[in-house]
Amino acid sequence: MTIGRAILQGFAIARRTRSAVWVLLLVNLGLAAWAASPIYGGILSFTGHSLMSQILASGFSTDWLTDFSFNNKGIFDHYAGIILWFGLVSLPVNAILAGGVLARFRTPEQKYSLGDFFRNAGRYATRMLWLMVIGLVCYWIVFRVLNKGLGDLTEKWTRDWLDDRPVFWVQLGAGLLLLVALGFVNVVIDYARVRVVMDDTTGAVQAFLGSLGFA
């Protein structure tokens, strides 16, 4: 099978199995709404039924934002913390739900129910969580080596250069290398998830090591 044919077949299967993707979408929308509710409540309590609430409904006011931050010291740090925690929660949630989604793609011709989705999600949950941990470690290594290590090296190397154009290209190359490395890790982890579901006996570490060579 050629790459183009595989992509077309994948899109065709995705259309037939979109019910599983809807579950993933709705769960993430629920998490986003839950994370936004404290922010919405804080804005609503500050504006109340004033004219400003009507103005904010139709557009954004910089003056209101300044007034809001002045009268609520540290509120943006508080909201940032809420978003951060919900972002951390979404990582294991999406890792677990990925098992249910991939299991649906494995047997697209069979009937599928919401109960089947969550049973499969629970079935692969442990291995998906381990793959999430492995992926986070790989991302940390990439950022530590390329973003921090290579970034410091290029900055030290180009510090005394008088022409900014070569500096720009060197930093651009380092940034592109970082993006390629992150993309590679993402593809490897996704491929390992597919291996876990397609080969039910494969463990998380075994799937990850096999996915490094896309075997």
Phi, psi and omega in degrees: 000132179283166180296316180299317179295321179296320179295316179296319178295323178297318178295323179295318178294322179298322178294323181284337185245029185293345180299322179292324179292326178299322178299314179299317180295314183294322178296317179291324175295322177297317177297319179295318179294322179295319178292327183278342185299319176296324178294315178298318179296320179295318178293319181295319180291333181279323182270326181060225179254029181283173178295332181297326178298325177289324178294318180292333179292335182252350181184183183250142181239118178292324178297318179296319180298319178297316178296319181296315181290328180292321182272355178227079183298131177076009185292324181290324175296322178296314179294322178297321177296320178298313180297321179298314181295319178292327174297320177294322178295323183294336180297303178293328179299312180290328177296318180291315181294336179300327178298319178293321180293313182293326177296327177293322178290335181292324180231070184291339183278344182272156176292150187219138179235169179296324177297320177298320180300310184286332174295316177292323177299317177291327182297320183258008188302312184298314181292324178293322178292322177295320176296325176298316179296316178299317179298318179297321177297318179295319178298319179297318179297316180299313180294323182292318184279310187273310184289314182275305184294305180292325178297315177295323181294315179293324178295318178292323183291322185259009186300321185261010179287137182273331181267125183283340184294312176298325178298317179300314183292323178295314179293325176296318178298319178295320178294319178294322177297321177297316180297319179297317180296318178296319178297321178297315178299317180298316180295318180297315180295318178296319179294323177295322176298318178297318179298320180299318183282318182290322177248098190297342183267356184281131176277172184295313181294317179298318179295320180295313181296321177293328182285341178299328176257007182051042181269000000 
